[in-house]
Amino acid sequence: MTMNSNLQVADAIDRLFRPESVAIVGASPKGSYVTNILNNLKTSGFSGKLAAVNPRYEQVDGIACFPSLTAIPHPVGVVVVGIPSDAVPPVLDDCEAAGVGAIQIISSGFADQGAEGIVRQRRLVEWAKRTRIPVAEPNCYGLLNADNGLIALPDQLPALKAGGISAVVQSGALAMSMLMPLIARGIGIGRVVTTGNEACVDVADFIHYLVGDEETRVIACYCEQFKRPREFIKACEHAAENGKPIVMIKVGRSEGARQAALAHTGSLVGSDVAIDAVLKKLGVIRVDAIDDLIETAAALSSNRRPRGRRVAYMSFCGGANSMVSDLAETCGVELPPLPNAVKTQLDAVIPEFGSVGNSLDLTTQSYYQTHILDESLVALATSGAYDVVVWGSSWPAPIDMRSAVGQALTRAADSAQEVVFPMLTTAGGHVHATPLYAGSDRQSAVLKSEFEGMPLLHGMGAGLKALSRLIGYAEFLRTRKPSNRLSGQWGQRSARYAEAVTKLRAVEGGTLTEREGKSLLALYGIPVTREALATRPEEATRIAEDLGFPVAMKVEAAEIVHKTDVGGVVLKIASADEAAAAFGRIVTCVRTHRPEAGIAGVLVQEMAKTGIEVMLGATFDPQFGLVIAVGLGGIWVEALKDICVLLPTFDAADVQEAIGQLRAASVLRGARGGAKPDLRGLAEAVVNFGTLCGDLADEIGEIDINPITLAADGSGLTAVDCLITKRTSNEV
């Protein structure tokens, strides 16, 4: 929704979630989506007034029915519209006349259905802007607020526990797929909205709103599009500043997913490489499956944050321990070995048929000899060696806090306030009513689905990955640099900007020559080879002698990008005679292969020191802007595809951290005792490259430096070749 401030948007959205009354347009005794919504509101404990709107009936399932909204005798807070899309405009006029607070349109038939629907949706947006009445969706499934019983969804839900997981879901049916397992487990739900086509209010608006909602501790999302990328970035930065995690399924990794999203809501999905990098920088946890969304949201709803990555796992089951040991690393969980002092403590406690290690097998004997359980938990929790101590449970069911396990966990948590104590079931699936480890008196059991704010995670694989994401998010909060905000790049220009634009615009044609491109690199402090242009053989000889042999020689012709393919490159020229001969050979070969090319001359260039070759490139994503890639260069670019991606703003430390995540990181660090390349210099060059690209983002279509050679003796680096194209009008 286009409004003057986030506060106005939040106020508008709050009208959707906190109405004093709801009217359902299109409800009928014959039954429908919206009739189901009416019945759910009637039975869910919604405290406000209800009305149906349908000129054919006086009541629908015991609820008074009126011919129009203006005929309803009380103020209407929210109107839920579920009629054919071509009948919606008169209802909007009725909403305006009645002065309703907010509208949610369930109906499809807008941008999701071709040219006519796109026109219909545009008119809807224009109406909302004119009247300033907030309109959610259309083509959605409904919404809910567990706090006030507003269950405006067509599917019947069991009793809800109000709590900290809120959701913004573009696909309505997926909302139910997420909600039902959480509800069955007794995990609290806050606010849920299905956003459909996002015609007037989008995911960015809802994230802003939920960050300000005190009850919401984690925001779960399913997204097919980012309609306003900049506002989405600001919303996610707002969430990070407030320590509110966002876990998201963002479709579009495959072409099939992109086309399905387009068909579903008329959404353009965007570049997945850019989206992945953006979400990572914003601290948004991206997952690919509903099960992972559920478990990660549950883990992130914890009111504790791990102080580090060190995890200990313990259970009664040796088989489960073996599986955890196998799975932990692949799920991103570290299980450091037991310190000697802790191992000595546990050796004295654990039965000899148990297993003292990490994972720790207490054996079922500890259920009966409860001091084993008590002493083991406290030993791990107070050792200072672990940030997380996981209790492994056998099946998905609530835990009885009066049982031996429940009491032992309580005592351990009291002894180590800084340690997180998640519970993890071996299997997921159906939630069993039989409590875990119930006491002898089932009537007095105190059943909980969470412990010390940490929900019981279901399924070993999904649970371990969720635990890894909880640890990762805590690490993100500790290490994030507020000064390196993604939104900070907009409108920024360096002191070199004016000179760089002048150089670029002075170039005739759409592609810069290598020499022109390197002139730009040098302006931004990126080391380049010494070189000069020769137009005659004797000039090439003189330049080569001035530079010092050996030299390289390359044709300079704006039309020729791949010079080697046309015989336009000669390397390791060792004498004046060789230089003169190379000049003639290059000109002859290029004229033979590309007679139409305009040859400006031959570039005579110093030979860069031998070393590791790195590539540095940038793309300009239409949604999110500048995306910079760094990886092994030369012949390895296509063969290995080993790159890391950076988004501005970033500093040299960020670059070094990203480079450390490459598969070839050990090579770049000087593996097998070799000399260490100048990685600090490379990091500074990447930062300068980012400044160049940020300055010229509106001017450049493509830019690649390949290779940058890192001298094997660690003495520096040199940009050997580069390609820069100017942006065309259809790229703007």
VOSEBA-236914 format. One record per residue (C-alpha): z, y, x; residue in one letter; residue number from 1. Coordinates in steps of 0.5 Angstrom, whole numbers. Each point is the difference from the previous one (the first is absolute). Last residue first. Layout:
BEGIN
up;north;east;resn;resi
Z;Y;X;A;NUM .
...
! end
This chain:
BEGIN
up;north;east;resn;resi
-35;1;35;V;732 .
-4;-6;2;E;731 .
-6;2;-4;N;730 .
-1;7;4;S;729 .
-1;-4;7;T;728 .
6;0;4;R;727 .
-2;1;8;K;726 .
0;-7;4;T;725 .
4;-1;6;I;724 .
-1;-6;5;L;723 .
4;-1;7;C;722 .
-1;-3;6;D;721 .
4;0;7;V;720 .
7;3;-2;A;719 .
4;-1;6;T;718 .
7;-2;1;L;717 .
5;1;5;G;716 .
3;-3;7;S;715 .
3;-7;-2;G;714 .
-4;-4;5;D;713 .
-4;-3;-5;A;712 .
-3;7;-3;A;711 .
0;0;-7;L;710 .
-7;1;-3;T;709 .
-1;3;-6;I;708 .
-6;-4;-3;P;707 .
-2;2;-5;N;706 .
2;7;-3;I;705 .
-2;0;-7;D;704 .
-1;5;-5;I;703 .
-4;0;-7;E;702 .
-1;6;-6;G;701 .
3;6;4;I;700 .
1;7;-3;E;699 .
5;-1;-5;D;698 .
5;-4;4;A;697 .
-2;5;6;L;696 .
7;2;1;D;695 .
4;-7;-2;G;694 .
-5;-3;5;C;693 .
1;4;6;L;692 .
8;-1;-2;T;691 .
-1;-7;0;G;690 .
-4;0;6;F;689 .
6;3;4;N;688 .
5;-5;-3;V;687 .
-5;-5;2;V;686 .
0;3;7;A;685 .
7;1;1;E;684 .
1;-8;-2;A;683 .
-5;-2;5;L;682 .
4;4;6;G;681 .
6;-3;-2;R;680 .
-4;-7;0;L;679 .
-2;1;7;D;678 .
-2;-7;2;P;677 .
5;-4;3;K;676 .
-3;-4;6;A;675 .
0;-7;0;G;674 .
6;-5;0;G;673 .
-2;-5;-5;R;672 .
-1;5;-6;A;671 .
-1;8;2;G;670 .
3;3;-7;R;669 .
-7;1;-3;L;668 .
-1;-8;1;V;667 .
7;-1;-3;S;666 .
-2;4;-6;A;665 .
-7;-4;-1;A;664 .
3;-2;-7;R;663 .
1;7;-2;L;662 .
7;2;-2;Q;661 .
2;3;6;G;660 .
-6;5;-1;I;659 .
4;3;-6;A;658 .
6;1;3;E;657 .
-3;4;6;Q;656 .
-4;4;-5;V;655 .
7;2;-4;D;654 .
3;2;7;A;653 .
-6;4;1;A;652 .
1;4;-6;D;651 .
-3;-1;-7;F;650 .
-2;4;-6;T;649 .
-5;-2;-2;P;648 .
-2;-8;-1;L;647 .
0;-5;5;L;646 .
-4;-7;-1;V;645 .
1;-6;5;C;644 .
-6;-4;3;I;643 .
-2;-7;2;D;642 .
-7;-1;-3;K;641 .
0;-5;6;L;640 .
-8;-1;0;A;639 .
-2;6;-3;E;638 .
4;5;5;V;637 .
0;-5;6;W;636 .
-6;2;3;I;635 .
2;7;2;G;634 .
7;2;-4;G;633 .
7;-4;-1;L;632 .
3;4;-6;G;631 .
2;7;-3;V;630 .
-2;2;-7;A;629 .
1;7;-3;I;628 .
0;1;-8;V;627 .
-1;8;-2;L;626 .
-1;1;-7;G;625 .
4;-4;-6;F;624 .
-5;0;-6;Q;623 .
-7;1;4;P;622 .
2;-4;6;D;621 .
-2;4;6;F;620 .
-1;-5;6;T;619 .
2;0;7;A;618 .
-1;-3;6;G;617 .
3;-2;7;L;616 .
-2;-6;4;M;615 .
4;-3;6;V;614 .
-3;-3;6;E;613 .
4;-3;6;I;612 .
-1;2;7;G;611 .
-6;2;5;T;610 .
0;7;2;K;609 .
-5;5;-4;A;608 .
-7;0;3;M;607 .
-2;8;1;E;606 .
-5;2;-5;Q;605 .
-7;2;1;V;604 .
-3;2;-7;L;603 .
-7;-1;-1;V;602 .
-5;5;-3;G;601 .
-1;3;-7;A;600 .
-4;-6;-3;I;599 .
-2;2;-7;G;598 .
-1;-7;-3;A;597 .
-7;-2;-3;E;596 .
-2;-5;6;P;595 .
6;-4;-1;R;594 .
-1;-7;3;H;593 .
-6;3;5;T;592 .
3;7;1;R;591 .
7;-3;1;V;590 .
-2;-5;6;C;589 .
-4;5;3;T;588 .
5;6;0;V;587 .
5;-6;3;I;586 .
-4;-2;5;R;585 .
-2;7;3;G;584 .
7;2;0;F;583 .
2;-7;3;A;582 .
-5;1;6;A;581 .
3;7;2;A;580 .
7;-3;0;A;579 .
-1;-6;4;E;578 .
-3;4;5;D;577 .
6;5;0;A;576 .
4;-6;1;S;575 .
5;-5;-3;A;574 .
-1;0;-8;I;573 .
5;-4;-3;K;572 .
-3;0;-7;L;571 .
-7;1;-3;V;570 .
0;2;-8;V;569 .
-6;2;-4;G;568 .
-3;-7;0;G;567 .
-1;1;-8;V;566 .
5;-5;-2;D;565 .
5;3;5;T;564 .
0;7;-3;K;563 .
2;-2;-7;H;562 .
1;7;-3;V;561 .
-7;3;1;I;560 .
-2;5;-5;E;559 .
4;5;4;A;558 .
-4;-1;7;A;557 .
4;0;7;E;556 .
-2;-6;4;V;555 .
5;-3;4;K;554 .
2;0;7;M;553 .
6;-3;4;A;552 .
3;2;7;V;551 .
2;-4;6;P;550 .
0;5;4;F;549 .
3;7;0;G;548 .
-1;5;-5;L;547 .
-3;5;4;D;546 .
-5;-6;3;E;545 .
-2;-2;-7;A;544 .
-1;7;-3;I;543 .
-5;1;6;R;542 .
-4;-6;-1;T;541 .
0;1;-8;A;540 .
-3;7;2;E;539 .
-5;-3;4;E;538 .
-2;-5;-6;P;537 .
-1;6;-5;R;536 .
4;2;-6;T;535 .
7;-2;2;A;534 .
6;1;-4;L;533 .
7;0;3;A;532 .
6;-4;1;E;531 .
7;-1;1;R;530 .
3;-5;-4;T;529 .
5;2;-6;V;528 .
7;1;0;P;527 .
3;2;-7;I;526 .
3;7;0;G;525 .
-3;2;-7;Y;524 .
-5;4;3;L;523 .
-2;-6;4;A;522 .
-2;-4;-6;L;521 .
-4;6;-3;L;520 .
-4;0;7;S;519 .
0;-8;-1;K;518 .
-4;1;-6;G;517 .
-5;5;3;E;516 .
-1;-5;6;R;515 .
-1;-6;-5;E;514 .
-5;4;-4;T;513 .
2;2;-7;L;512 .
-3;-3;-6;T;511 .
-2;4;-6;G;510 .
-5;5;3;G;509 .
1;6;4;E;508 .
7;1;3;V;507 .
3;7;-1;A;506 .
4;-2;-6;R;505 .
4;-5;5;L;504 .
1;5;5;K;503 .
2;6;-4;T;502 .
5;-5;-4;V;501 .
3;-2;6;A;500 .
1;7;3;E;499 .
3;2;-7;A;498 .
5;-6;0;Y;497 .
3;0;7;R;496 .
6;3;-3;A;495 .
1;-5;-4;S;494 .
-1;-1;-8;R;493 .
5;-2;-5;Q;492 .
-3;0;-8;G;491 .
3;-7;-2;W;490 .
3;-4;6;Q;489 .
7;1;-2;G;488 .
-1;-4;-6;S;487 .
0;-6;4;L;486 .
7;2;3;R;485 .
2;-1;7;N;484 .
5;6;0;S;483 .
4;-5;-5;P;482 .
0;-5;6;K;481 .
2;-7;-3;R;480 .
4;-4;5;T;479 .
6;-2;-4;R;478 .
-3;0;-7;L;477 .
-6;-4;3;F;476 .
6;-5;2;E;475 .
3;-1;-6;A;474 .
-7;-1;-3;Y;473 .
-1;-6;5;G;472 .
6;-3;-2;I;471 .
-1;0;-7;L;470 .
-7;-2;1;R;469 .
2;-6;5;S;468 .
5;-2;-6;L;467 .
-6;0;-5;A;466 .
-4;-5;5;K;465 .
6;-4;0;L;464 .
1;0;-7;G;463 .
-8;-2;-1;A;462 .
0;-6;4;G;461 .
7;-3;-2;M;460 .
0;1;-7;G;459 .
4;5;-4;H;458 .
4;6;2;L;457 .
7;1;-2;L;456 .
1;7;-1;P;455 .
4;4;5;M;454 .
5;5;-3;G;453 .
6;-3;3;E;452 .
-3;-6;-3;F;451 .
-5;-1;-5;E;450 .
-2;-5;-6;S;449 .
8;0;-2;K;448 .
4;-5;-4;L;447 .
7;0;0;V;446 .
3;-7;-3;A;445 .
6;0;-4;S;444 .
-3;-5;-5;Q;443 .
-3;-4;5;R;442 .
7;-2;3;D;441 .
-1;-4;6;S;440 .
-4;5;3;G;439 .
-7;1;0;A;438 .
-4;-1;7;Y;437 .
-7;3;-3;L;436 .
0;1;-8;P;435 .
-3;-4;-5;T;434 .
-5;5;-4;A;433 .
-6;-2;5;H;432 .
-5;5;2;V;431 .
-7;-3;0;H;430 .
-4;1;6;G;429 .
3;1;7;G;428 .
2;-5;5;A;427 .
5;0;6;T;426 .
4;6;-3;T;425 .
1;6;4;L;424 .
7;4;0;M;423 .
0;6;4;P;422 .
6;2;4;F;421 .
-1;7;3;V;420 .
5;2;6;V;419 .
3;7;1;E;418 .
6;-2;-5;Q;417 .
2;-6;5;A;416 .
7;-3;-2;S;415 .
-1;2;-8;D;414 .
-7;-3;0;A;413 .
3;-7;3;A;412 .
6;0;-5;R;411 .
-5;1;-6;T;410 .
-5;-5;3;L;409 .
6;-5;1;A;408 .
2;1;-7;Q;407 .
-7;-1;-3;G;406 .
-1;-6;4;V;405 .
7;-3;-2;A;404 .
-2;1;-7;S;403 .
3;6;-4;R;402 .
-6;4;1;M;401 .
-4;-5;-4;D;400 .
-7;1;3;I;399 .
-6;1;-5;P;398 .
-6;-5;0;A;397 .
-6;-1;5;P;396 .
2;-7;4;W;395 .
3;-2;6;S;394 .
3;6;3;S;393 .
-1;3;7;G;392 .
5;5;2;W;391 .
-3;5;4;V;390 .
4;4;6;V;389 .
-4;7;1;V;388 .
2;5;6;D;387 .
2;-6;5;Y;386 .
3;0;7;A;385 .
6;5;-2;G;384 .
4;-7;0;S;383 .
3;2;-7;T;382 .
-5;-2;-5;A;381 .
-1;-7;4;L;380 .
7;-2;1;A;379 .
2;3;-7;V;378 .
-5;-5;-3;L;377 .
2;-6;4;S;376 .
7;1;-1;E;375 .
0;0;-7;D;374 .
-5;-5;-1;L;373 .
4;-5;4;I;372 .
6;2;-3;H;371 .
-3;-2;-7;T;370 .
1;-8;2;Q;369 .
-3;-2;-6;Y;368 .
-7;4;0;Y;367 .
1;0;8;S;366 .
-2;-8;-1;Q;365 .
-6;2;-3;T;364 .
-3;1;7;T;363 .
1;7;4;L;362 .
-7;0;3;D;361 .
-1;6;3;L;360 .
-7;3;2;S;359 .
2;3;5;N;358 .
4;-5;3;G;357 .
5;-5;-1;V;356 .
-2;-6;-3;S;355 .
4;-5;-5;G;354 .
2;-7;2;F;353 .
5;2;4;E;352 .
4;4;-5;P;351 .
-1;8;1;I;350 .
7;3;2;V;349 .
1;-1;7;A;348 .
-7;1;2;D;347 .
0;6;-5;L;346 .
4;4;5;Q;345 .
-3;-3;6;T;344 .
-7;2;-3;K;343 .
3;7;-1;V;342 .
2;1;7;A;341 .
-7;-2;3;N;340 .
-4;4;-4;P;339 .
-4;-3;-6;L;338 .
-7;0;1;P;337 .
-4;6;-3;P;336 .
-4;-2;-7;L;335 .
-5;6;-1;E;334 .
-3;0;-6;V;333 .
-8;2;-1;G;332 .
-2;-5;-5;C;331 .
-4;-4;6;T;330 .
7;0;4;E;329 .
4;-2;-5;A;328 .
-4;-6;-3;L;327 .
2;-5;5;D;326 .
7;1;0;S;325 .
1;1;-7;V;324 .
-4;-7;-1;M;323 .
6;-3;5;S;322 .
5;4;-4;N;321 .
-2;-3;-7;A;320 .
0;-7;3;G;319 .
7;1;3;G;318 .
3;2;-7;C;317 .
7;3;-1;F;316 .
-3;7;2;S;315 .
0;5;6;M;314 .
-5;5;2;Y;313 .
1;6;6;A;312 .
-4;6;0;V;311 .
-1;5;5;R;310 .
-5;6;-2;R;309 .
4;6;0;G;308 .
5;4;-4;R;307 .
-1;-3;-6;P;306 .
0;4;-6;R;305 .
5;-1;-6;R;304 .
-1;2;-7;N;303 .
-5;-6;-1;S;302 .
-6;2;-5;S;301 .
-4;-1;6;L;300 .
1;-8;0;A;299 .
-2;0;-8;A;298 .
-6;4;1;A;297 .
-2;-4;6;T;296 .
1;-7;-4;E;295 .
-4;3;-6;I;294 .
-6;3;4;L;293 .
0;-6;4;D;292 .
-1;-5;-6;D;291 .
-5;5;-3;I;290 .
-4;-1;6;A;289 .
-4;5;5;D;288 .
6;4;3;V;287 .
0;7;3;R;286 .
7;3;2;I;285 .
-1;8;-1;V;284 .
3;3;6;G;283 .
-5;6;0;L;282 .
-3;-2;7;K;281 .
-1;-7;-3;K;280 .
-3;2;-6;L;279 .
-5;5;3;V;278 .
-2;-6;5;A;277 .
-1;-5;-5;D;276 .
-4;5;-4;I;275 .
-4;2;5;A;274 .
-2;-7;2;V;273 .
-1;-1;-8;D;272 .
-5;5;-1;S;271 .
0;3;-7;G;270 .
1;-4;-7;V;269 .
-4;4;-5;L;268 .
3;-1;-6;S;267 .
-4;0;-7;G;266 .
6;-4;-3;T;265 .
-1;-7;0;H;264 .
-8;0;2;A;263 .
2;4;7;L;262 .
6;-4;1;A;261 .
-4;-7;0;A;260 .
-6;3;4;Q;259 .
6;2;6;R;258 .
3;-7;-1;A;257 .
-7;-3;1;G;256 .
-1;4;6;E;255 .
6;-2;3;S;254 .
6;3;3;R;253 .
0;5;-7;G;252 .
7;-1;-3;V;251 .
6;4;1;K;250 .
6;-5;-1;I;249 .
6;5;2;M;248 .
7;0;2;V;247 .
3;7;0;I;246 .
7;2;3;P;245 .
4;6;-2;K;244 .
4;3;6;G;243 .
-1;7;-2;N;242 .
-4;2;5;E;241 .
-4;-6;0;A;240 .
-1;1;-8;A;239 .
-3;7;1;H;238 .
-5;-2;5;E;237 .
-2;-5;-5;C;236 .
-1;5;-5;A;235 .
-4;5;5;K;234 .
-4;-6;2;I;233 .
-2;-1;-7;F;232 .
-1;7;-1;E;231 .
-5;0;5;R;230 .
-4;-6;-2;P;229 .
-1;3;-7;R;228 .
-3;-6;-4;K;227 .
3;-5;4;F;226 .
-3;-7;-3;Q;225 .
1;-7;-2;E;224 .
8;0;1;C;223 .
6;-4;-2;Y;222 .
6;3;2;C;221 .
8;-2;1;A;220 .
4;6;1;I;219 .
7;-1;3;V;218 .
7;3;-1;R;217 .
-1;3;-7;T;216 .
6;2;-4;E;215 .
0;7;3;E;214 .
-7;2;-2;D;213 .
-2;5;5;G;212 .
-5;-5;3;V;211 .
-2;-3;-6;L;210 .
-3;7;-2;Y;209 .
-4;1;6;H;208 .
-2;-8;0;I;207 .
-2;2;-7;F;206 .
-5;6;1;D;205 .
-3;-4;6;A;204 .
-1;-6;-4;V;203 .
-4;4;-5;D;202 .
0;5;-6;V;201 .
-6;2;-4;C;200 .
-5;-5;1;A;199 .
4;-5;3;E;198 .
-5;-6;-2;N;197 .
5;-5;-2;G;196 .
7;3;2;T;195 .
5;-5;-2;T;194 .
7;3;1;V;193 .
7;-3;1;V;192 .
7;3;1;R;191 .
6;-3;2;G;190 .
1;-8;1;I;189 .
6;-3;2;G;188 .
0;-7;3;I;187 .
2;-6;-5;G;186 .
-4;-5;3;R;185 .
-4;-1;-6;A;184 .
-1;8;0;I;183 .
-3;-1;7;L;182 .
-4;-6;-2;P;181 .
-3;4;-6;M;180 .
-1;7;2;L;179 .
-6;-2;6;M;178 .
-4;-4;-5;S;177 .
1;5;-5;M;176 .
-2;6;4;A;175 .
-6;-5;2;L;174 .
-3;0;-8;A;173 .
0;8;0;G;172 .
-4;1;7;S;171 .
1;7;3;Q;170 .
7;-1;1;V;169 .
6;5;2;V;168 .
6;-4;0;A;167 .
8;1;1;S;166 .
5;-4;3;I;165 .
7;3;0;G;164 .
4;-3;-6;G;163 .
0;0;-8;A;162 .
1;-8;-2;K;161 .
-5;-2;-5;L;160 .
1;-5;-5;A;159 .
-6;-4;-1;P;158 .
-7;3;-1;L;157 .
-5;0;-5;Q;156 .
-7;2;2;D;155 .
-3;6;-3;P;154 .
3;5;4;L;153 .
4;6;-2;A;152 .
7;-2;2;I;151 .
4;6;-1;L;150 .
7;-3;0;G;149 .
3;6;3;N;148 .
2;-2;7;D;147 .
-6;-5;0;A;146 .
-5;5;0;N;145 .
-7;-3;-2;L;144 .
-7;1;1;L;143 .
-7;-2;-4;G;142 .
-6;-4;2;Y;141 .
-5;4;2;C;140 .
-7;3;-1;N;139 .
1;7;-1;P;138 .
5;2;4;E;137 .
6;5;-1;A;136 .
-1;7;-4;V;135 .
4;5;2;P;134 .
0;6;-5;I;133 .
-3;6;3;R;132 .
-4;2;-5;T;131 .
-6;2;4;R;130 .
1;-5;6;K;129 .
1;-5;-5;A;128 .
-6;1;-4;W;127 .
-5;1;6;E;126 .
3;-7;3;V;125 .
-2;-3;-7;L;124 .
-7;3;0;R;123 .
-1;-3;7;R;122 .
2;-7;-3;Q;121 .
-5;1;-5;R;120 .
-5;1;4;V;119 .
1;-6;5;I;118 .
1;-4;-6;G;117 .
-8;2;-2;E;116 .
-2;-1;7;A;115 .
3;-7;1;G;114 .
6;-4;-3;Q;113 .
6;1;5;D;112 .
0;7;0;A;111 .
2;0;-8;F;110 .
-1;-6;-4;G;109 .
7;-2;0;S;108 .
6;1;-5;S;107 .
7;0;3;I;106 .
1;8;0;I;105 .
7;3;1;Q;104 .
1;7;-2;I;103 .
6;5;1;A;102 .
4;5;-4;G;101 .
-3;0;-6;V;100 .
-2;7;-3;G;99 .
-2;-2;-7;A;98 .
-6;4;0;A;97 .
-2;-2;7;E;96 .
1;-8;-1;C;95 .
-4;1;-6;D;94 .
-6;3;4;D;93 .
1;-6;5;L;92 .
0;-5;-6;V;91 .
-7;3;-2;P;90 .
-2;-1;7;P;89 .
2;-8;0;V;88 .
-5;-3;-5;A;87 .
-5;-1;5;D;86 .
5;-4;5;S;85 .
1;-5;-6;P;84 .
8;1;-1;I;83 .
6;-2;3;G;82 .
4;7;2;V;81 .
7;0;1;V;80 .
3;7;-1;V;79 .
6;2;3;V;78 .
5;6;-2;G;77 .
-1;1;-7;V;76 .
4;5;-4;P;75 .
2;-2;-7;H;74 .
-3;-1;-7;P;73 .
-6;-3;2;I;72 .
-6;3;-4;A;71 .
-3;3;7;T;70 .
-1;-6;3;L;69 .
-4;-3;-5;S;68 .
-1;-5;-6;P;67 .
8;-2;1;F;66 .
3;-7;1;C;65 .
7;-1;-1;A;64 .
3;-6;4;I;63 .
1;-7;-4;G;62 .
-5;-4;3;D;61 .
-5;6;-1;V;60 .
1;5;-6;Q;59 .
-4;4;-4;E;58 .
-7;-2;2;Y;57 .
-7;2;0;R;56 .
1;6;3;P;55 .
3;-3;7;N;54 .
5;4;4;V;53 .
6;-4;1;A;52 .
7;3;1;A;51 .
6;-2;5;L;50 .
6;5;1;K;49 .
4;-1;6;G;48 .
6;-4;3;S;47 .
-5;-6;2;F;46 .
4;-6;0;G;45 .
-6;-5;1;S;44 .
-1;-3;-7;T;43 .
-3;6;-3;K;42 .
-4;2;7;L;41 .
-2;-7;0;N;40 .
-3;0;-7;N;39 .
-4;7;1;L;38 .
-3;-3;7;I;37 .
-2;-6;-4;N;36 .
-3;5;-5;T;35 .
-4;3;6;V;34 .
-3;-6;3;Y;33 .
-2;-2;-7;S;32 .
3;-3;-7;G;31 .
-3;-1;-7;K;30 .
6;4;-2;P;29 .
-3;6;4;S;28 .
1;5;5;A;27 .
-5;5;2;G;26 .
4;6;2;V;25 .
7;-2;2;I;24 .
5;6;0;A;23 .
6;0;5;V;22 .
6;4;-1;S;21 .
5;4;5;E;20 .
-4;-2;6;P;19 .
2;-1;7;R;18 .
-5;-4;4;F;17 .
-6;4;-3;L;16 .
4;7;0;R;15 .
2;-2;7;D;14 .
-7;0;2;I;13 .
-1;7;-2;A;12 .
6;2;4;D;11 .
-2;-3;6;A;10 .
-7;3;0;V;9 .
3;7;-1;Q;8 .
5;-1;6;L;7 .
-6;-3;4;N;6 .
-3;7;-1;S;5 .
-6;4;-3;N;4 .
-3;-5;-4;M;3 .
-6;-4;0;T;2 .
2;-7;-3;M;1 .
! end
